[in-house]
């Protein structure tokens, strides 16, 4: 299959359609789930889809060990190539990976001023202007309104979408409700879109909890396959 066909058939198109065309520049979105449930896989699948379209992607990691991020990209891409029988898969990967940069910050010592400086210098010095930013490993339990305001203003300043992964406590409920889970609940006003990942025995459900100020939310007919680590159309 050709790259353009994969882009058109990607389940990310369903996500974008359900949230009325996508997150949109200047807005924040979040995938929230317990540890190990698939947040990073969702971010990377989303990022890879953008890279296949020729868009530049910035992946910011606050994880203790950033080495696994690059491995995630290779693993998810290989699954996409295998699932869709992508022609010239290796050549395409070598091409699209140039559209991705990973920035790592130590969670315990990084200041958001340093994050801002690194990003703006990156854009200025290397002419790398991302269209979307993914933030992995940011601690929402310790996050303040001022910190979230920083991310909101950064998204507007750079005119990019910013998607986060948020780790929920192991003791939190995974039932399908419209309630924002802790610690996202206290910060929900800053997010345009909130998606809750709920683990089932053989798949991971993607539940839309917030889409702007819309009251009657559409259902996300998507799930994450824990075997392939890919987002998939639940209707197929």
Secondary structure as GFF3:
##gff-version 3
##sequence-region A 1 236
A	DSSP	alpha_helix	3	9	.	.	.	ID=ss1
A	DSSP	alpha_helix	12	18	.	.	.	ID=ss2
A	DSSP	beta_strand	28	34	.	.	.	ID=ss3
A	DSSP	alpha_helix	39	52	.	.	.	ID=ss4
A	DSSP	beta_strand	57	61	.	.	.	ID=ss5
A	DSSP	alpha_helix	67	83	.	.	.	ID=ss6
A	DSSP	alpha_helix	89	96	.	.	.	ID=ss7
A	DSSP	three_ten_helix	97	99	.	.	.	ID=ss8
A	DSSP	beta_strand	100	104	.	.	.	ID=ss9
A	DSSP	alpha_helix	112	126	.	.	.	ID=ss10
A	DSSP	beta_strand	132	136	.	.	.	ID=ss11
A	DSSP	alpha_helix	145	158	.	.	.	ID=ss12
A	DSSP	beta_strand	161	168	.	.	.	ID=ss13
A	DSSP	three_ten_helix	185	190	.	.	.	ID=ss14
A	DSSP	beta_strand	193	199	.	.	.	ID=ss15
A	DSSP	beta_strand	204	211	.	.	.	ID=ss16
A	DSSP	beta_strand	222	225	.	.	.	ID=ss17
A	DSSP	beta_strand	230	233	.	.	.	ID=ss18
###
